[in-house]
Amino acid sequence: MFIEIITPDKKVFAGEATSASFPGTQGSFQILNHHAPLVSTLGKGEVVVESKEGQKTYIVDGGVVEVLNNKILVLAEAIL
């Protein structure tokens, strides 16, 4: 699946991933390939992107995540 992490200032990450974990405002959750469509708000916490190259962690300060057709779009308020 393809994931993009964007802040108002710049594109932080774009690439293929095998899974991604998010700090939802109602609790953390994980997205895998072929996940059902989803829109969720994000709280402050770690976004962990797992890929064939390894694991990358980003600390977000709120935002929104959208999952649709095996693509994840993260609109983060800020990356700390």
C-alpha positions as CSV (number, residue, x, y, z in Angstrom):
1,M,0.0,0.0,0.0
2,F,1.1,3.6,-0.6
3,I,1.3,6.1,2.3
4,E,1.8,9.9,2.3
5,I,2.5,12.0,5.4
6,I,1.9,15.7,4.8
7,T,2.1,18.8,7.0
8,P,1.1,22.3,6.1
9,D,4.8,23.0,5.4
10,K,6.0,20.0,3.4
11,K,5.6,16.4,2.4
12,V,7.3,14.4,5.1
13,F,7.1,10.9,3.7
14,A,5.8,9.1,0.6
15,G,6.3,5.5,-0.3
16,E,5.2,1.9,-0.1
17,A,4.5,0.3,3.3
18,T,3.4,-3.1,4.6
19,S,1.7,-1.6,7.7
20,A,1.2,1.6,9.6
21,S,0.2,2.4,13.2
22,F,-1.5,5.6,14.3
23,P,-2.4,7.4,17.5
24,G,-6.2,7.9,17.0
25,T,-8.1,10.2,19.3
26,Q,-10.2,7.2,20.5
27,G,-7.2,4.9,20.7
28,S,-4.3,3.6,18.6
29,F,-4.9,1.5,15.5
30,Q,-3.0,-0.2,12.7
31,I,-3.6,-0.3,9.0
32,L,-2.6,-3.3,6.8
33,N,-2.9,-3.9,3.1
34,H,-6.5,-3.9,1.6
35,H,-7.9,-2.2,4.7
36,A,-11.6,-1.0,4.5
37,P,-12.1,2.7,3.8
38,L,-11.5,4.8,6.9
39,V,-11.3,8.4,8.1
40,S,-10.0,9.1,11.6
41,T,-8.7,12.0,13.6
42,L,-5.2,11.7,15.1
43,G,-4.1,12.7,18.6
44,K,-0.5,13.5,19.6
45,G,1.7,10.4,19.3
46,E,3.7,8.1,17.1
47,V,3.0,7.2,13.5
48,V,5.0,4.0,12.8
49,V,5.4,3.0,9.1
50,E,6.7,-0.5,8.4
51,S,8.2,-1.2,5.0
52,K,10.6,-3.7,3.4
53,E,13.4,-1.3,4.1
54,G,12.6,-1.2,7.9
55,Q,10.6,0.9,10.3
56,K,10.2,4.7,10.5
57,T,8.6,6.6,13.3
58,Y,7.2,10.1,13.2
59,I,5.7,12.0,16.2
60,V,2.6,13.9,15.1
61,D,0.7,16.6,17.0
62,G,-2.8,15.8,15.8
63,G,-4.3,15.6,12.3
64,V,-6.4,13.4,10.1
65,V,-5.8,10.0,8.3
66,E,-7.7,8.7,5.3
67,V,-7.5,5.2,4.0
68,L,-9.0,4.5,0.5
69,N,-8.2,2.0,-2.2
70,N,-4.9,0.8,-0.6
71,K,-3.7,4.4,-0.2
72,I,-3.1,6.2,3.2
73,L,-3.1,9.9,3.4
74,V,-2.0,11.5,6.7
75,L,-2.6,15.2,7.1
76,A,-0.6,16.0,10.2
77,E,-0.9,19.4,12.0
78,A,2.9,19.2,12.8
79,I,5.7,16.7,13.0
80,L,7.6,17.0,16.3
